[in-house]
Amino acid sequence: MTQTTDSAASTSPPSKPRSVGGPRLANNGGETQNPQTPVSGHSQLLGYARVSRADQNLDRQRDALSAAGCSKIFIDEGVSGSLANRQGLSELLRFARAGDSIVVQALDRLGRSTKNLLTLVDDLRQRQVSLQILNLGVDTGTPAGQMVLTVIAALAEMERSTLQERTLDGLAAARARGRVGGRPPSLSTAQKLEVARMREAGRTSTEIAEILGCSTRTIRRVPRH
């Protein structure tokens, strides 16, 4: 899910609402505007917030971006940071103009790949758009900020790679000792046979789940023979 919100009153005239799809910009009057045409004549602070799951809360990021003075906040909900193409981020990049600054609450909200991050920062630099990372106090509008961001991004990716390597090593060691990772099966072999028998007798998945004391989803995962 992707959306765009105004953090301050807009000075541009309202455009017609979009009826379907895409990010939307809500002004203080509650109307819906198309955010793709930026306000011209002055630079802007443009916020970007992201959560990986739709049930996660964006309030902390929104509050930090609003406090930083962002005039608009572009949002991606339920989108992984490992993805290079994100609708909210794409809208933000199309909206930004030379002299603007893109603001994020933390580096990992913008992305989790060093390669993608550095490519994005370099693209913004060529377009004369800077990047501010609030929790690090980094501003890529300065040479020092660009250097710090490169180092931090590289260290973050190295940490993730090390964690993945340790996890794989742990699973391999467990398999060598006869243990298999993952959750234990919800139903025993005998219970799965009983599921098959009750299906043949005409019982529904809901009825079988109630009898065996498990969820309907667990019953539906049992293969039909």
N, C-alpha and C positions, 0 to 999 in steps of 0.2 A: 504494500500500500504506500502511495506517495502523495504528499501534499505540500503546499506552500502557504505560509501565513505571514501577514504583515505584523511587525512589532511596533510600528509607528504609523501615523496617519499618512496616507499616500498623497503626493502632490500632483499625480498624473490623473487625467480624466478617466472615469471607469469605462471599461470595454464590455462587450456583450458576454454574458456567461457562457461557458462551454457546457454543452448538455451531457456529454459522455466522456469518460476516460480522462487520464492525464492529471498532472498536478493542478491545484487550484489555489488562488490567492484570496483570502478573506479579509475584507477591510473592516474598519471599526463599525460600519453601519450594518454589517452582516451580509452584504451582497457578495457575489462571487465574481472575480475578475480573472482575466487571462494574464499570467505573469510574464509572458514571453517578450513584452516590449518594455525595456527598462526606462527609468526616469533619466533624462539626459541633462547635461549641464553641470553635474557635480558627482564626485565619487561617493560610493556607498559602502557600508559594511554589510556583507551578505552572509547570513549564518547558514550552517548545514548541520543537521542532526540526523542520527541513524540509530536504529535498534535492530538486532538480528532477528528477534521474535516479535510477532504482533502483540503479544501479551505483556511486553516490557514497557516501562513507563518512560516517556520522553520529557517529563516536567523539569528534571534537573538540568538537562541540556538546554531546553527552551529558556529557563530562567537565566542561565549563565550567558546565553547569546543575547538575550534581551538586555541584560545588565551591561553587556559590552557595547551596546548601542546599535545593534543590527537592525536595519530598517525592514528587512525581509528574512524569513527563515525557511529554507527548503528542507524537506523531510523525506526520509526513506524508512518505512516501517516493515519489519519482517524480511529484511534484505541482508545477506551476509556481506561483511566487509571485504571478503576475498574476491568478490565479483567486481570486475573492472567496469562493467556497464550497469549502472543503476539509474532508474528513471529520474528520481529527484536530483541526483548529482548531475545528470546530463542536462536537466532544465537549468540548474544553477550555472553550469559552465556556459550555456548558450546565453544566459541572461547577463553575465558579468561583462563589464567593459573596462578598458584601460583606465587605471587609477583606482579601481575598486579593490577591496580587500575581502577575501573569503575567510570566515571565522569558524573554527570548530572548537568544541569544549575540550576534546582530547584527540590525539593523533590517530588512535585506532578507530575513531568514528569515521575518519576519512577513508581508511583502507588498511588492510593487513599485509599487503605485499609491498616489500621495499621497491621492487621494480616498478610497480604501478604507481606508487607514491611519488617516486623521483621523476617518473615520466610526466605525471600530472603537474608537479611543481615546476618542472622545466617548461612545460607548455604554458603555465600561468605566467612565468617570468617573461617568456617571449611576447605574451599579450599584455605585459605590464600590469598584471593582476597579482597582488601579494597574498600570502597565506598567514593567518595568525592562529596559533595554538594556545588557548587560554591557560590550561593547567601547566604548561611548560614555559609560558612567557616568551614564546618564539614568534618572531615576525620575519618571514622570508623576504620582506622588502629591504632587509639589510644583509650584507655579506656574511656577518656573524650568524644571523638567523638561518641562512641557507646551509652553512657548514654544520651547525648544531642539528638541524633536521636530518641531514644525511647520516650523521653518526647515530642519532637516536633510532632512525628507521632501520639501519643495518643491525644494531644491537637487538632491537625488538624481534626482527625476523630470525636472528641467530638463536634467541631464547626459545622461540616457537619450534624451530627445527630441533633443538636439543631436547625439548619436552617430547616431541613426536618420536625421536630416536629412543629415548628412555622408555616410552610406552611400548614401542615395538620390541625392544630388548626384553622387557618384563613379560610380554605375552609369549615370546619365544622360549624364555626360561620356564614359564608355567607349562607350556605344551611339552617341553622336554621331560617334565615331571609328571606328565599324564593329566594335567589339568587344562581345561579349555575355557577361554574367556567368554564373557557374555552372561546373560541371565539364564538360570536353570529353566528347563521346560516347564510350562504352566500345568500341563497334563501329563500323567504317566502313560505308558503304552497301553495299559489295561483301560484307562479312562478314555483314551482315543478310540479303542475298540468299542467301548460302550457308546461313545458318541455316534459311531457308524451304525451300531445296532438300533439306537433310538431314531436316527434319521430314517432308516428303512421302515421303522414302525410308524413314521409319519409325524413325529414330533418336530416342532419348530426349533430354531436356534435359541430363541428366548426361553422356551420350556426346558431345553437341555441345560442351558446355563444355570437356571434356577435349581435344577436337580443336582448338578455337580458343584454348585457354589462358586462359579467363576463368571467372567464377563461374556457377553454375547460375541464380542470381537474374538475372544480366545476360541470359542466354538467355531466361528467362521474360518479361523486359520487352520483348522484340522482338515487335511486333504480328503476329498471325496474319492472313494475307490470305485 
